[in-house]
Amino acid sequence: MCGIVGIVGKEAVADRLLDGLKRLEYRGYDSAGICTIDHAAFDRRRAQGKLRNLAARLIEAPLAGDIGIAHTRWATHGAPTEDNAHPHIVGDVVIVHNGIIENFKPLRDELIADGRTFASQTDTEVVAHLIAREVEKGVPAREAVAVVLPRLHGAFALAVMVLTEPDVIIGARLGAPLTVGYGDGENYLGSDALALAPLTQRIAYLEEGDWVAVSRERVEIYDRDNNPVERPIVHSGASGQLIDKGNHRHFMQKEIYEQPVVVAQTLGSYIRPLEGVVALPDMEFDLGSVERVAIVACGTASYVGMIGKYWIEQFARLPVEVDVASEFRYRDPVLLPNTLGIVISQSGETADTLAALRHMKSSGVTTAGIINVPTSSMAREVDLLLPTHAGPEIGVASTKAFTCQLAVMAALAVNLARAKERLSADEEREIVRHLVEVPAAMSAALAHDEEIEAMAPAIAQARDVLYLGRGPDYPMALEGALKLKEISYIHAEGYASGEMKHGPIALIDDAVPLIVIAPSGPLFDKTVSNMQEAQARGAQVVLISDAEGIAQAGEGTIATIEMPKVHPLIAPIVYAIPVQLLAYHVAVAKGTDVDQPRNLAKSVTVE
Ligand code: F6R
């Protein structure tokens, strides 16, 4: 999950390549590099760490050349050092790579036995050597790449330049995205349309196994059998503007605050408040024929799936299975006829979720996708696209995408219920009334920001933090724990509150804060009993509830966070706010890199 940009330009490319990398930094920020061809030779700059380090290096030592490739890395093979940073040069060949070459070890052994030496620990350098070996035999650049591609197993996107054909960038993809951009007298390659947005809006998406030779005048695309093919050129619609933080200290904070607006925007395209109905985009299949639902996603998006299970089962009375995508694809899932497969993804590029989607489609399952990036692979491949309108999410920790996904999931659950004749028009109207209240309730939740900030330094001292919830608040507990651990590096776990007695309660002592998510409602008393069992053992409880819940159970807690009183259906969307704010302020108190936490990347395009 790295980012790739390539430009075969009419004029100098280094600055534009760097700009493209800025748009791709969400894919990885361990190291970055650019290589151009200048006066028939490679010239390369690389830097460990964030892109700003590469930018600084380019100021000290600018790069000339009107053709070049660039890369931002999330390390898979080899530590995030400068030696392992891409581009990798071997003889007359330079390469950047996104993905994993799974058979790199036998290939590397073969190359070493052939007397070749390696300058890095990466799987990528193996590909550079394989191509260079062909080029050294006099094989033309394109043929050299075409000969090597079938030897590579795994998922990858590549961009290659060869000095024997210095006006061409050769790209290839299998299991990782690569797009071709068409310019005026120049052409481009990029991991996504966003990277190329300021350069061109005319984009072709390469298909699995395709490879391409991009020169100034021509783009020649071949399929995996080396037959010339055409791929449609589409208008990407991706914005060329670089997004800034506005008045906020971090993107994550800005994105938390955007939620009332973007959730309203998202809901606006699914509900008709005046008529009191929920409506999905037009579709070619009948939701009434659905007999079961399989939801697949990763991380935060998978918690939306878990909440969706509660909703779909409750409203539509359909059985729902939820899987994390990395497990789904390898456990040979049983997909019965009339299953609706749902994938949920902010990026639309998460490798495991994409593979799960393809598995469902190849099993004959109709698929729907709740996806934020409309140009993504998943958005293009699902049968029914259910877009979220969160706008670009830059902070690595997902916030506004999560609540927008919940909004769409609620709309989908209601549609399924109506299609299955489980919901009367009055009941639907009632649900729409509650959904309309969400943005205002989210704004009311945001008003507690300062209180939450004030309690953060105490939580920041903890080594472990536990989150508890019941029903749809159980996935919220998982989400709270994930958010806290990924940006503050504090160990945190979420539990279904009823499970505490079955083991986790042994962890409780007065040094372990217990965050309890408990809106008043049918499950409140049960959650509070579990909370009190923990309190009796010294737990330091922070209770997130409404005024009624806090009046009933706030005593003996170290802090309370008061949410507006909302219907249990919409509670997960509203309660996401304090959970996100708590993680955010704890991370700020700890001084971590909130928007780009260590070891992570925004889009996980490797397994
Ligand atoms: C956590 C987070 C991740 C993503 C996960 C799936 O804050 O952002 O857990 O939710 O990597 O990513 P998408 O939604 O792009 O498929």
Residues whose N, C-alpha, C, O or C-beta is under 5 A from the ligand:
A	BS01	F6R	C298 G299 T300 A301 I344 S345 Q346 S347 G348 T350 V396 A397 S398 K602 V604
